[in-house]
Amino acid sequence: MTDTCTRLVACMVVAAIAGEYERMHELYDEFVKENRLHVTVREILESKEAGAETALVVGREC
């Protein structure tokens, strides 16, 4: 694990102890992005949804 990943894990533990679960999930998304993926699954799905909406709009304009 990189120093960034170690820092994110420590921050997740502190957030969980403090009861800041939303922040913990945000940190987890950052951890996954840093450790495994270049983007999170959430970002992929949002991009696909935005792309589908854009395709519909472009299709109407043509």
C-alpha positions in Angstrom: 0.0 0.0 0.0 1.2 3.5 -0.8 1.4 6.3 1.8 -1.7 7.8 0.4 -3.6 4.5 0.8 -2.4 4.2 4.4 -3.5 7.8 5.2 -6.9 7.1 3.7 -7.4 4.0 5.8 -6.4 5.9 8.9 -8.9 8.6 8.0 -11.6 6.0 7.4 -11.0 4.5 10.9 -11.2 8.0 12.5 -14.4 8.8 10.6 -16.0 5.5 11.6 -15.1 6.1 15.3 -16.5 9.6 15.1 -19.7 8.3 13.5 -19.1 10.2 10.2 -20.3 7.3 8.0 -20.9 9.4 4.9 -17.4 10.8 5.1 -16.1 7.3 5.6 -17.7 6.1 2.4 -16.3 9.1 0.5 -12.8 8.2 1.8 -13.4 4.6 0.8 -14.2 5.7 -2.7 -10.9 7.6 -2.8 -9.1 4.6 -1.4 -10.5 2.3 -4.1 -9.6 4.9 -6.8 -6.1 5.2 -5.4 -5.5 1.5 -4.7 -7.2 -0.3 -7.6 -9.0 1.7 -10.2 -8.4 5.0 -12.0 -12.1 5.8 -11.4 -14.7 4.6 -9.0 -17.6 2.4 -10.0 -19.9 5.3 -9.1 -18.0 7.6 -11.5 -18.3 5.0 -14.3 -22.0 4.7 -13.8 -22.5 8.5 -13.6 -20.5 8.9 -16.8 -22.6 6.2 -18.6 -25.8 7.9 -17.4 -24.6 11.3 -18.5 -23.4 9.8 -21.9 -26.8 8.2 -22.4 -28.6 11.5 -21.7 -26.2 13.4 -24.1 -26.7 10.8 -26.8 -30.5 11.3 -26.6 -30.1 15.0 -26.8 -27.7 14.8 -29.7 -30.0 12.4 -31.5 -32.9 14.8 -31.2 -30.8 17.7 -32.6 -29.7 15.8 -35.7 
